[in-house]
Amino acid sequence: MSKRLLAIVNPAAGGGRCGRLAKGAIEKLRAAGVELEIAETKAAGDATRLAREAYARGQRHFVAVGGDGTDFEIINGLFPEAAKGERPSLGFLPLGTGNSFLRDFTEHGAEHASAAIIADRRQACDVLRLTHADGELYFMNLLSIGFTADVTATANRRFKRLGELGYILGVLVCLVRLDRRVFPLRADGANDFDRRRCLFLTFNNSKFTGGKMMIAPQASTNDGLIEYVRWGPIGRLGLLRNFPKLFDGTHVRHPLASRSAVPNIEFALDAPADVMVDGEVFTLACKSIEVLPGALDVMV
C-alpha cells in the first residue's frame, strides 16, 4: 500500500482493551508495509475533531482503532464535508466492545480487518444522515428508538465495563419496565404517519447491533436504502420467548414484526426521544433519515 493512513486510536474502547492491544496491532500493520500516522483520543469527541481536521488538510484514508463508538465519531468528523468532496476510506482495527459493523462481513473481526487494510481491499458503503432539530448526525450501522435505545442507554450507564454481558443485563432491566410507545413516522413519502404503538423501531444500514444481535437480517451496506424494522407492542412473555431470535434474525417473522427497504424516513415526534445511533445514545427531536449512497469506502 502506497497511501499513508491516519489511525485514530481510542484507548478507552472496550473498557481499556483497545489501549492494551492497539500498539501490537498497529505494529503488525507496519511490519506488513502499511504506512500509518497515529492520533490518540483523550476524551469523548476527540475522534470527530481529529478526523475533521485531517480531512480539511487533505487526509483521505483512515483507520478506526476502537469500537463502534470510535467509528461513529470518525464518520461525524468526515461528514458532511466528505459528501461534497473526495470520498474517504475507512479501515478498522476492532478492539472495542461491540464492533457490530464488521459482523456483516466476517466472524473473524480483527484478523479479517487487518488483512483488508494490508491488501487495500475496499468497497463502497452507504452513509445514513439523521436530521434533527439541532443539526445532523451521520452513521453507517443503525439508529434505533424505543426498547433497543432504552437497553443501550441502560447498558452504557450501568454496565458498560461488562461488554456484551452488560448489554444483556440492560435488556433484563428494560424488560421489567417494558414500555410500548408511539413514534409517529412515515416511510418513503407515505400518505399517512404510522402512529401505532411499538416495542422498537430500527433504521439500519447493516445487519448487527449490540455485538451479535442480527436486528436487520436483510440489510445491505450498499443498496442505497434504509432497512426499516418495526416490532409492534409485544408483551414481556412474548419478548422473553422470542428474545433468542434477535440473534439469528428470525424475529422479523413474528406476527407483530415487519421490515421494508426505503429511501427515506420522516418523523413527527411530539417531543425529543432517546435514540441509539451506532452504540451512542442521544436525546433528539428527530426530523428525517436519508441515505448518502456509496459515500464512504470501507476496507473490508
KAUR-V402511 format. One line per field, one symbol per residue. phi: phi as a letter, one per 40 degrees, with the letter a starting at -180 (. if undefined). burial: I if it has 16 or more other ideal C-beta (glycine too) atoms within 10 Angstrom, else O. A space follows every 50 residues. Layout:
BEGIN
phi->???
burial->???
END
This chain:
BEGIN
phi->.cccbbccbbcccgggdcccbcdcccccccccgccbbbbbcbadgccccc ccccccchcbbbbcbibdccddccdcccbcdccbbcccbbbbbcbcccfc dcccbacbdccccccccccfcbacbcbbbcbbcbibbbabbabbagdccc cccccccbbdccgcccccccdcccccbdbbbbbdabbfgdcbccbccaca bbbbbbcbafgbcccbcbcbcabgbccbbbbcccccccccccddcccbgc ccccdcbaaabbcabbbbccadbcbbbfgbbbbbccbababbcfcbcbcb
burial->OOOOIIIIIIIIIIIOIIIOIIOOIIOOIOOOOIOIOOIOIOOOOIIIII IIOIIOOOIIIIIIIIIIIIIIIIIIIIIOOIOOOOOIIIIIIIIIIIII IIIIIOOOIIOIIIOIIIOIOIOOIIIIIIIIOOOOIIIIIIIIIIIIII IIIIIIOOIOOOIOOIIIIIIOOIOOOOOIOOIOIIIOOOOOOOOOOIII IIIIIIIIIIIOIIIIIOIIIOOOIIIIIIIOOIOOOOIOOIOOIIOOIO IIOIOOIOIOIIOOIIIOIOOOIOIIIIIIIIOIOIOOIOIIOIIIIIII
END
